[in-house]
Amino acid sequence: MNAPIRFARLGFCRLQCSDIADTAAFYRELVGLTGEVQPDGSHWLRCSEKPYDIVLTSGPAGLTGAGFELENEADLHRAHARLAALETDVRWLTPAECDAQALGRALIFTDPVSGLACTFYADQPKAASPYTTGAIRIAQMGHLVLNVHDLGAAHRFWADALGFAVSDRVEGVAEWLRAWPNPLHHSLALLQHTANTLHHINFMVTDIDDIGQAMNRMKAANIPIVFGPGRHLPSTSIFLYFLDPDGNTNEFSFGMELFGEADARDARELEHKAEVMDTWGSKPDPRFGKGSPILPAHEPVHG
């Protein structure tokens, strides 16, 4: 039996922005990320000890990539073999490409369902300085949620082929996936939709007070709050959703169910009802989760 691929965490998301200066100011001043402008004009923004968690580039708004950190290089080789067997366009990044992206060994491929450029990597160096939290105390980037045109095919790719573990599902509607053996209830979630788009990016905060303070900060800055505060049934997280300048949904959340590596509960089949999204009873704004399209990366995956 083939050894499973072991994932460490959701590593980063790449966003293309219609006004990079405006979007960078939003993520710095209101979300609370820090970072630097790179020689190519991109912004590397972070809420961790890594060089970046969000990469902003300029162009028509869209999600252009995401990365997952694997536990070690052996897992990376297992992932490469699995992706090659699936006849994806997987390739190893060159040493120069890895250096330019502050990565250790890395590979890139296109998710055959959503079209998202995905990077798997190991041994990423730390940033030169520690991350210092601002008024909203971010603990980490938590998860990425995608709208996909074929949820069944997305499940077969991420869960059956790559080994992400299903924590909960609503049949034909949504799945919440763990980047096994990462203990978070989900690092990736997939929602059935008519098109492949970004649903939201999540940042986990350190205290419930951060949710209330964030709500008031967003209101004071006239940032649209599109859902919450409330509590999700699947993960038990307390949440607040708001929009970035391109209309992409971001989430602050506090608390999340954690899973052991070997003794995890079975995935639950949840009913398709409003209480799944909020046990407190709030209703989402129509703009909630209506994010930018998934776009090809700046450079073709094959280089």
N, C-alpha and C positions, 0 to 999 in steps of 0.2 A: 504494500500500500504506500502511495506517495505521502511524504511528510507534508503537513499543512504549512501554508505560508503564515508567518507570524507578523502581525502588524503592530506598530508602536502607537501611532496616532495619526489623525488628520494633520497634515503638515502646513499646507498653505492653499490659498485661492488666488487666482489671477483675475482681476477685473479691468476691462477696457472702459475708459471714461470719456464722456463727451466734453467735459471740462475738468481736466485733471487737477488744476489748481483748486477749484471749488471742492471737488471730491476729496482731495488730500486734506484740505482744511477741515472738512466735515469729520473724517476719520480720526484726525489728530485732536481737534478741539472738543468734539462732542462725544465721539465713541471712546477716545482715550488712548489711541495707539501712538507710538513714537517711531521715528525712523529718519531716513535720509533719502535725498534725491540722488540717483545713480547717474553716471556719465551719459547713459543713453536716454536720460530724461524720465525714466520710470521712478516710482516711489516705492521703496521697501519700508513697509510699516509693520510693527510687531507689538505683541502683547505677551512675549515669552523671552526666554534666553536665546532663542534662535535668531538668525539674521533677519527673518521676515516671516510674517503670517499672512499678510495681504500684500500683493504686488499690484500697483496701479500703473496702467499704461494709457496712452492717449489714442482716441479713435471712437468710432460708433460704439455706443454702450453695449456691453456683453460680458459674459463669463467666458474667459479664454483658456482656463486651465485650473487644475487642482493637483495637489501632491499628497501622497501618503508616505510617512516614514515607516520603514520596516525595521525589525529588531536588529538584523545584522546582514552582512553581505551574502551569507548562505541563503537566507530567505529571499534576497533579491535574485539570486540565480534560480531558485525554485520558481519565483514569479515569472522570470524571463522564459523558462522552459514551458510553463503553463500557458503563457500568452502566445508563445510561438506555436504551440500545439493547437491553439484556438484559431490560428491563422489571422491574428491581428497584425497591425503594422509595427509591432514592437521593435525597438532598436536601443542599443546602448548609447548613452550620451558620451561624447568624446571627453577626454580630460579637460580640454579647453572650455567646452560647454559647461562641465561641472564646476570648474573654477569660476566662470562668469556668473553662475547661479548660486555660488557658495554652497555647493553640494558635495558629498562624498561620491561614492559610486552610484550611478543612477541610470534608469531606463525611462523611456517615454513611449506611449502608445495612444491610440485613439479608442475611447470607449465605443464599441461598435453599435451601441443602442442610442446613446445620447449625442455622440459626436464630440464629447469633451476630451481635450488633450490631457492625459493623466501622466503624472510623473511618480514613479516609485523610486525611493532612494534609501540609503543607509549612511550612517556615520557623518551626519551633517555637523560642521563645526558650530560652536557657540558664537554669539555676537561678541564684539569687543567690550561692550559694557552691559551691565544688567538692565533689565526692564524695570522701570519705576512706575507704579500705578498712579493715576491721577485721581480726580474727584470720584469717578466711577472705578471701583477696584476690580479690574479684570483678572481672573485667575488663569484663563486660557481660551483660545479659540476652541469651541466644542464640536460643532458639526456643520455639515453642508447638506442642504436639501435641494433635490432636483425635481422638476417636473419632467416626466418622460412620456414619449408617445406610445411606448409598449412596456407596461410594467412587468408583464410576464417574462419578456426577453431580458429586461434589466435584472430581474431576480435570477434568472439562469446564469447571467454573466457574473454578477457580483457575489451572489450567495453560492450557487452550485459550483461555479468554476473557480472563483478566487477565494472562497472560504469565509466571506463575511457571514456573521451569524445573525439570524432573524431574532429580534427581541419581541416584537409585536407586529401584527398585521391587521389590516382591514381588507378582506378579500376583494381583489380587483380595484382597490382604491389607493392603498398606501402600505408601505413596509418601512420599519425602523430597523436599521442594520448596525451591528457592532463590528468594528474593525478588530476582529478577534486576534489576540486575547485581551486587547484594551478593554477595561471594565465598564466604560461608559455605555449607557443604554443604547445610544446610537452615535456614531460618528458620520454616518451617511444615511439619509432617508430618501425614499423614492415615492413619488406621487404620480398616479395616472393622470395624463393631461393630453390635450390635442397636439401639443408641440413640445419640443425640448427647450426648456428655459430654466433659469435660476429661480428657485423658490425663495430660499433665504440662506444667510450665513449667520451662525450663532457664536456669541461670545458668552462664556460662563463667568459670572461675577462671584464675589466672595461672601456676600451677605445679602439677606433680603432687603436691608435698607438701601442697597445699591439700586434695586429695582425702583423703589419709590423716588430716590434722588434722580435717577435717570429719567423717569417720567416727567418730573418737574423741569429738569434741564432741557429736555426736548420741547416741552410746551413753551418755555420761555424763549427758545430759539425758533419757534414756529416750525418745528420739524413734525411732519405728520406721524401721529401714533395710529397704527392701523389694526392693532389687536392687543387687548389686555389693558391692565395687568390681569392675569388669570393663572390657572394651574392646568397643565396637561395631564390627562389620565394615563397615557402610556408610560411616560418617563417620570411622572410626579413633579416635574420642574415647574417653578413659578416663572412666568414669562412676561416680556414686554416687547412688542414688535414696532418698528419704526422704519421710515424710508430714508435712503440716501439721496443725493441730488439727482441721480438717474432713475429714481423710482424703484431701486432694488430694496427688498426687505431685509432688514437686519434684526437680530433678536438678542436681547440680554436675557439670561436665565439664571436662576439660582436653584441649586439642588438637582440631583438626578439619580435615578436608580443605578446601582453598580452591580456588576455580575462577577462572580468568581470564574476562574479559568475552567475548572473541571466540574463544578457543581451548580451550574447555571440552571435556572428554571426553564421549562419549555416555553416556546413562543406562544403567545396568546392570540386567539382569534377574536378581535374586537368588533362590536357592532358599528355599522355606519350611522353614527348619530353625532349631534353637535357636542354632546358631553365628552366625547373622546378628545376633542381639541381644547375644551375648557370646562372643567367641572364646576367653575364658579359662575358660568352662564353668560360671559360677555360674547359679543358678536363681532366678527371681523369686518373691517372696512373692505369694500370691493377691491381696493388696490392691494390688499394683503396677498403676498406670494405671486404677484403678477410682475415678475422680474424680467430682466433683459434676456435676450436669446443666448443660447450657447453658440459661440463663434469659433471658427478655426483659430489656432494659435497664430502669432505673427509669422513664425517660420513653419513650413511644412514638417510634419512629424518625421518624414524620411530625410530631412535635412537638405 
